[in-house]
Amino acid sequence: MAKIFLGYMICFLLLNCGKKGEKIVEKNKPYIISYEDRKLKNYIDSLKKSKSNFAAYPRKGFYGEHQLLIDKNGNLYFYQKEYFMKTCSYGSENDTLPHFLRLEPKDIIKVPQKNLTNFLSENILAKEKDRQILIVASQNDTIKNTSFFEFLNTKNIGTYIIRRTTQEEDTVLKYKNNNNKHVYYYPDSIKWNKTKIKLIKKIN
């Protein structure tokens, strides 16, 4: 049991997460998501090949209570989901696709770059320690946003996880930024790619 617990702790620390004092994201240095994910996978594979007593597991699941979105132009957006407890694996083992959230443009708010640190501090750091988890999702593989790095390097965020945006997030952002205000978002009319999203049957 001790080895399993230790393996989960390693998983928690390595899955693109950040804690006080760790230099996972260096100040103003671009963060490349695919590179970091590949580095983690290589580490996990090396443990398996060496038959190490330690074990690490890839992150499962996609969402948390707080999501910070970075669009292709570097603009920042924020939305929340209902809070519930999660384990280190951050979701069930079968969560290989993001679930359909029925997210709408009105659910996502734009955050001014200069106010990001204060905004996230007020909405995340004011909560209990086990709820201070930020999911960062970027439309670009490389993150260069200095406001984002400033927050990570100056505030004691409990944990953060960095990933690419989901198909649903990309779609909702597109409608959010549509200059034609007469174009409405109807999720049921979207031709979702079922290889990229897990749709849930609508209950009548």
C-alpha positions as a printed Julia matrix, in Angstrom:
204×3 Matrix{Float64}:
   0.0    0.0     0.0
   2.86   2.37    0.83
   4.32   1.96   -2.68
   0.95   2.57   -4.32
   0.39   5.69   -2.22
   3.88   6.96   -3.02
   3.23   6.35   -6.74
   0.07   8.43   -6.61
   1.95  11.22   -4.84
   4.57  11.25   -7.61
   1.75  11.34  -10.16
   0.21  14.32   -8.38
   3.45  16.27   -8.42
   4.46  15.52  -12.01
   1.25  15.9   -14.02
   1.88  19.43  -15.19
   1.02  20.56  -11.68
   2.7   23.4    -9.82
   3.29  24.05   -6.14
   5.06  26.76   -4.17
   8.8   26.68   -4.67
   8.71  24.42   -7.74
  10.09  25.86  -10.97
   7.84  23.9   -13.34
   6.96  27.04  -15.28
   9.91  29.41  -15.45
   9.18  33.1   -15.46
   8.3   34.35  -18.95
   9.66  31.18  -20.58
   7.22  29.7   -23.16
   5.49  26.56  -21.95
   5.08  23.92  -24.68
   2.22  21.58  -23.79
   3.09  18.73  -26.18
   6.72  18.76  -25.02
   5.76  18.61  -21.32
   3.21  15.84  -21.96
   5.78  13.87  -23.94
   8.36  14.34  -21.18
   5.92  12.96  -18.63
   5.07   9.98  -20.84
   8.77   9.21  -21.31
   9.25   9.33  -17.55
   6.35   6.93  -16.97
   7.67   4.57  -19.66
  11.16   4.64  -18.16
   9.76   3.61  -14.77
   7.98   0.67  -16.36
  11.06  -0.46  -18.28
  13.31  -0.24  -15.25
  10.78  -2.19  -13.17
  11.04   0.5   -10.55
   9.29   0.17   -7.21
   7.8    3.6    -7.9
   4.9    4.17  -10.25
   3.45   7.23  -11.98
   0.29   7.46  -14.02
  -0.91   9.79  -16.79
  -3.5   12.4   -15.91
  -7.1   11.3   -16.44
 -10.05  13.62  -16.8
 -10.18  17.14  -18.2
 -12.11  19.51  -15.99
 -11.97  20.97  -12.52
 -13.9   23.56  -10.58
 -11.96  26.43  -12.2
 -10.91  26.66  -15.87
  -8.72  29.38  -17.37
  -8.84  29.42  -21.18
  -6.19  31.05  -23.35
  -7.35  31.56  -26.92
  -5.16  31.6   -30.04
  -4.65  35.37  -29.66
  -3.6   35.15  -26.03
  -6.9   36.45  -24.62
  -7.95  35.06  -21.25
 -11.32  33.56  -20.29
 -12.63  31.89  -17.16
 -15.48  29.54  -16.3
 -16.41  27.36  -13.34
 -18.01  23.97  -12.79
 -19.72  22.6    -9.72
 -17.19  21.48   -7.13
 -16.76  17.84   -6.17
 -13.87  15.88   -4.69
 -11.32  14.3    -7.03
  -8.39  11.97   -6.52
  -4.84  12.24   -7.84
  -5.82  10.47  -11.07
  -8.08  13.44  -11.68
 -10.94  11.39  -13.02
 -11.83   7.79  -13.75
  -9.55   5.52  -15.74
 -12.06   5.49  -18.59
 -12.07   9.27  -19.06
 -10.09   9.35  -22.28
 -12.48  11.85  -23.88
 -13.81  15.09  -22.38
 -17.46  14.94  -21.39
 -19.96  17.28  -23.02
 -20.63  20.07  -20.51
 -23.38  22.02  -22.3
 -21.16  25.02  -21.86
 -22.54  28.26  -23.31
 -20.91  31.57  -24.33
 -22.54  33.32  -21.36
 -20.8   30.88  -18.99
 -17.36  32.13  -20.05
 -16.18  35.54  -18.92
 -13.28  37.45  -20.39
 -10.56  38.42  -17.94
  -8.46  41.56  -18.6
  -4.75  40.72  -18.76
  -3.81  43.32  -16.15
  -6.41  42.0   -13.69
  -5.65  38.27  -13.99
  -3.66  37.92  -10.75
  -6.27  39.73   -8.66
  -9.13  37.92  -10.38
  -7.73  34.42   -9.83
  -6.62  35.26   -6.3
 -10.15  36.36   -5.44
 -11.89  33.42   -7.13
  -9.5   30.58   -6.29
  -7.04  31.42   -3.51
  -9.83  32.62   -1.22
 -11.26  29.08   -1.15
 -10.27  26.06    0.93
  -6.82  24.65    0.15
  -8.15  21.48   -1.53
 -10.21  23.65   -3.9
  -7.28  25.79   -5.02
  -6.87  23.91   -8.3
  -6.66  25.66  -11.66
  -7.11  23.94  -15.01
  -5.36  25.93  -17.76
  -6.45  25.16  -21.32
  -4.75  26.74  -24.34
  -5.78  26.78  -27.99
  -2.1   27.01  -28.91
   0.46  24.34  -28.08
   2.85  27.03  -26.84
   1.83  29.41  -24.06
   3.6   32.78  -24.01
   1.14  34.79  -21.91
   3.13  36.87  -19.4
   0.07  37.61  -17.2
  -0.43  33.88  -16.74
   3.22  33.31  -15.81
   3.15  36.26  -13.41
   0.26  34.71  -11.51
   1.95  31.29  -11.28
   5.22  32.79  -10.09
   3.88  35.28   -7.56
   0.94  33.45   -5.99
   0.77  30.26   -3.94
  -1.66  28.41   -6.19
  -2.31  24.97   -4.69
  -2.21  23.01   -7.93
  -2.46  23.77  -11.64
  -2.8   21.46  -14.64
  -2.11  22.57  -18.21
  -3.75  21.02  -21.29
  -5.07  21.9   -24.76
  -8.62  23.22  -25.08
 -11.38  20.72  -25.81
 -13.58  20.71  -28.9
 -16.46  22.14  -26.87
 -14.34  24.95  -25.4
 -13.05  25.87  -28.87
 -16.58  25.93  -30.27
 -18.01  28.05  -27.45
 -15.1   30.5   -27.67
 -15.79  30.88  -31.39
 -19.39  31.89  -30.69
 -18.31  34.03  -27.74
 -16.1   36.11  -30.02
 -18.47  36.23  -32.98
 -18.9   39.86  -34.06
 -22.36  39.09  -35.43
 -24.52  39.34  -32.31
 -27.47  37.79  -34.15
 -25.71  34.42  -34.44
 -26.87  32.25  -31.54
 -25.27  29.16  -30.12
 -27.38  26.0   -30.28
 -25.24  23.1   -29.04
 -27.69  20.47  -30.29
 -27.24  21.73  -33.86
 -23.44  21.4   -33.78
 -21.93  18.41  -35.61
 -19.66  17.27  -32.81
 -16.73  15.01  -33.61
 -17.51  12.0   -31.44
 -13.87  10.89  -31.52
 -13.03  14.05  -29.55
 -15.96  14.41  -27.15
 -18.18  12.12  -25.1
 -21.78  13.18  -25.64
 -24.37  12.54  -22.97
 -27.89  11.69  -24.05
 -30.32  14.48  -23.34
 -32.99  13.5   -20.83
 -36.5   14.65  -21.8
